[in-house]
Amino acid sequence: MIKKRVAKLFNVKSGVTIILTGVFAYLSVTGKIAGDQFLVIFTTIIAFYFKT
């Protein structure tokens, strides 16, 4: 039971992290956001999802 919950949570975290990384990388490459902004946003996302 606990294994299923942990696996489900891990899949959600991974999916959200990958999607957001892709979106912000695209925005950074196309010039919609600066590289510095990308780094701050990416670090915040990673820290939030893997610390909770």
TIRO-2110 file (N, C-alpha, C; in Angstrom, 1 decimal):
// TIRO-2110
0.8, -1.2, 0.0, N, 1, A
0.0, 0.0, 0.0, CA, 1, A
0.9, 1.3, 0.0, C, 1, A
1.9, 1.3, 0.9, N, 2, A
2.7, 2.5, 1.0, CA, 2, A
3.6, 2.6, -0.3, C, 2, A
4.0, 1.4, -0.8, N, 3, A
4.9, 1.4, -2.0, CA, 3, A
4.1, 2.0, -3.2, C, 3, A
2.8, 1.7, -3.3, N, 4, A
2.0, 2.3, -4.4, CA, 4, A
1.9, 3.8, -4.3, C, 4, A
1.7, 4.3, -3.1, N, 5, A
1.6, 5.7, -2.9, CA, 5, A
2.9, 6.4, -3.2, C, 5, A
4.0, 5.8, -2.8, N, 6, A
5.4, 6.4, -3.0, CA, 6, A
5.6, 6.4, -4.6, C, 6, A
5.3, 5.3, -5.2, N, 7, A
5.5, 5.2, -6.6, CA, 7, A
4.7, 6.2, -7.4, C, 7, A
3.4, 6.4, -7.0, N, 8, A
2.5, 7.3, -7.6, CA, 8, A
3.0, 8.8, -7.4, C, 8, A
3.5, 9.1, -6.2, N, 9, A
4.0, 10.4, -5.9, CA, 9, A
5.3, 10.7, -6.8, C, 9, A
6.1, 9.7, -6.9, N, 10, A
7.4, 9.9, -7.6, CA, 10, A
7.0, 10.1, -9.1, C, 10, A
6.1, 9.4, -9.6, N, 11, A
5.7, 9.6, -11.0, CA, 11, A
5.2, 11.0, -11.3, C, 11, A
4.4, 11.5, -10.3, N, 12, A
3.8, 12.9, -10.5, CA, 12, A
4.9, 13.9, -10.4, C, 12, A
5.8, 13.7, -9.5, N, 13, A
6.9, 14.7, -9.3, CA, 13, A
7.8, 14.7, -10.6, C, 13, A
8.1, 13.5, -11.1, N, 14, A
8.9, 13.4, -12.3, CA, 14, A
8.3, 14.0, -13.5, C, 14, A
7.0, 13.7, -13.7, N, 15, A
6.2, 14.3, -14.8, CA, 15, A
6.2, 15.8, -14.8, C, 15, A
5.8, 16.3, -13.6, N, 16, A
5.7, 17.8, -13.5, CA, 16, A
7.1, 18.4, -13.7, C, 16, A
8.1, 17.9, -13.1, N, 17, A
9.4, 18.4, -13.3, CA, 17, A
9.9, 18.4, -14.7, C, 17, A
9.7, 17.3, -15.4, N, 18, A
10.1, 17.2, -16.8, CA, 18, A
9.3, 18.2, -17.7, C, 18, A
8.0, 18.3, -17.5, N, 19, A
7.2, 19.2, -18.3, CA, 19, A
7.6, 20.7, -18.0, C, 19, A
7.7, 21.1, -16.8, N, 20, A
8.1, 22.4, -16.5, CA, 20, A
9.5, 22.8, -17.0, C, 20, A
10.4, 21.8, -16.9, N, 21, A
11.8, 22.0, -17.4, CA, 21, A
11.7, 22.3, -18.9, C, 21, A
10.9, 21.5, -19.6, N, 22, A
10.8, 21.7, -21.0, CA, 22, A
10.2, 23.0, -21.4, C, 22, A
9.2, 23.4, -20.7, N, 23, A
8.5, 24.7, -21.0, CA, 23, A
9.4, 25.9, -20.7, C, 23, A
10.1, 25.9, -19.6, N, 24, A
11.0, 27.0, -19.3, CA, 24, A
12.2, 27.0, -20.1, C, 24, A
12.7, 25.8, -20.5, N, 25, A
13.8, 25.7, -21.4, CA, 25, A
13.4, 26.3, -22.8, C, 25, A
12.2, 26.0, -23.3, N, 26, A
11.7, 26.5, -24.5, CA, 26, A
11.6, 28.1, -24.5, C, 26, A
11.1, 28.6, -23.4, N, 27, A
10.9, 30.0, -23.2, CA, 27, A
12.3, 30.7, -23.1, C, 27, A
13.2, 30.1, -22.5, N, 28, A
14.6, 30.6, -22.5, CA, 28, A
15.2, 30.7, -23.8, C, 28, A
15.1, 29.6, -24.6, N, 29, A
15.7, 29.5, -25.9, CA, 29, A
15.1, 30.5, -26.9, C, 29, A
13.8, 30.6, -26.8, N, 30, A
13.1, 31.5, -27.7, CA, 30, A
13.2, 33.0, -27.3, C, 30, A
13.8, 33.3, -26.1, N, 31, A
14.1, 34.6, -25.7, CA, 31, A
12.9, 35.3, -25.0, C, 31, A
11.9, 34.5, -24.6, N, 32, A
10.8, 35.0, -23.9, CA, 32, A
11.2, 35.3, -22.4, C, 32, A
12.1, 34.5, -21.9, N, 33, A
12.6, 34.8, -20.5, CA, 33, A
14.1, 34.8, -20.6, C, 33, A
14.8, 35.5, -19.7, N, 34, A
16.2, 35.5, -19.7, CA, 34, A
16.8, 34.3, -19.0, C, 34, A
18.0, 34.0, -19.3, N, 35, A
18.7, 32.8, -18.7, CA, 35, A
18.7, 32.8, -17.2, C, 35, A
18.9, 34.0, -16.6, N, 36, A
18.9, 34.2, -15.2, CA, 36, A
17.5, 33.8, -14.6, C, 36, A
16.5, 34.3, -15.3, N, 37, A
15.1, 34.0, -14.8, CA, 37, A
14.9, 32.5, -14.9, C, 37, A
15.3, 31.8, -15.9, N, 38, A
15.2, 30.4, -16.1, CA, 38, A
15.8, 29.7, -14.9, C, 38, A
17.0, 30.1, -14.6, N, 39, A
17.8, 29.4, -13.5, CA, 39, A
17.0, 29.5, -12.2, C, 39, A
16.5, 30.7, -11.9, N, 40, A
15.8, 30.9, -10.6, CA, 40, A
14.5, 30.1, -10.6, C, 40, A
13.7, 30.1, -11.7, N, 41, A
12.5, 29.3, -11.8, CA, 41, A
12.8, 27.8, -11.7, C, 41, A
13.7, 27.4, -12.4, N, 42, A
14.1, 25.9, -12.4, CA, 42, A
14.5, 25.5, -11.1, C, 42, A
15.4, 26.2, -10.4, N, 43, A
15.9, 25.9, -9.1, CA, 43, A
14.7, 25.8, -8.1, C, 43, A
13.8, 26.8, -8.2, N, 44, A
12.6, 26.8, -7.3, CA, 44, A
11.7, 25.6, -7.5, C, 44, A
11.5, 25.2, -8.7, N, 45, A
10.7, 24.0, -9.0, CA, 45, A
11.3, 22.8, -8.5, C, 45, A
12.6, 22.6, -8.8, N, 46, A
13.3, 21.4, -8.3, CA, 46, A
13.3, 21.3, -6.8, C, 46, A
13.6, 22.4, -6.1, N, 47, A
13.6, 22.4, -4.7, CA, 47, A
12.3, 22.2, -4.1, C, 47, A
11.2, 22.7, -4.6, N, 48, A
9.9, 22.5, -4.1, CA, 48, A
9.4, 21.0, -4.2, C, 48, A
9.6, 20.5, -5.4, N, 49, A
9.1, 19.1, -5.6, CA, 49, A
9.9, 18.0, -5.0, C, 49, A
11.2, 18.2, -4.7, N, 50, A
12.0, 17.2, -4.1, CA, 50, A
12.3, 17.4, -2.7, C, 50, A
11.9, 18.5, -2.1, N, 51, A
12.0, 18.7, -0.7, CA, 51, A
10.7, 18.3, 0.1, C, 51, A
9.6, 18.4, -0.6, N, 52, A
8.3, 18.0, 0.0, CA, 52, A
8.0, 16.6, -0.1, C, 52, A
END
